[in-house]
Amino acid sequence: MEDVLLPLGQVAAIGGAVAIGPLLWWRQRSRSSTPAGRLRALTLLTLFLTFDLIVFGAFTRLTDSGLGCPDWPGCYASASPFGAREHIDAAQAAMPTGPVTHGKAWIEMIHRYLASGVGLLILVMAALSWRLRRQAGEAAPSPWLPTLTLVWVCVQGAFGALTVTMKLFPAIVTLHLLFGMGLLMLLAWQHEAYRPQPIAVSARLRRATTVVLVLALMQVALGGWVSTNYAVLACDEFPTCHGGQWWPHLDFAQGFQLWRELGQRAGGGYLGFEALAAIHMAHRIGAAVVFIALLALAWRLRQPARWASRGLLAVAGWQFASGLSNVVLDWPLVAALAHTAGAAVLLGLLTTLLARLR
């Protein structure tokens, strides 16, 4: 237990140090604002840092650094790779390319430090929202949404621990990504609650926006499943899949067995190429559906919310270009990160839009 509690406290302390800079900047910039305005500014700052954390989390995954420190919350029971140098040296000597190397250990621990810092910001936000409710009564925004956000980030941290202790179990890694996106969406909705900017539209258009948001979430889940199963290059051509085939032999049953280890089938043995191609093709089909839905929604929004219409068109183009680059350019790191960032922007934009539609 001491091997967990001691590094947990140390990592939390480092996360606190990470959060001090943003908190001081926020306090200085929002000194003359109202209490609600200060909370809105802090929420926006936390939203921005959560976006950064999601992209850095993708960088951690894409550089195969998820097991750079094979325990949790510390690195070989130390608060940083400095204290784990001997263990990392031994692991790197046995396997020079990883999964444990000094570089990968630092990437993994920096991700944990950043996550701790974001968690502390959310804790401050929840505490301030309850104080504002006590001071202003019912006139203040509800503190329950910041409280839900605090609970959510704690659950997200638990999934982060499971990604390590369960050795990059695909279902857990995908859920970790989805919870990160969900945190971003909660913060985007919360940010709008502090200064409502309603847009009058029909109930039908609001339902359509909700449907597109659900489709986008499903597509992000498929994208996470592609990435965590390393199925990006299972189809290495576009618009065909492999060897000029439009529809090669696909094994959806094996590809979408959710509870299995990385690279393994649920019944034992290695996951076949047909299963990886099925995962990839499902994401392509989903991408086509979401792309068409975004174009249709952007067309419907051109009058009541032109800013959202243009934003959706821009993100749709960004996602198409970055997704295509992943395939035809052999999955470059920059394109992969751009694709994850685009997905986060899309969900944040749709959430903000839905919060404003009335």
Disulfide bonds with the S-S distance in Angstrom:
Cys69-Cys75 2.09
Cys235-Cys241 1.90
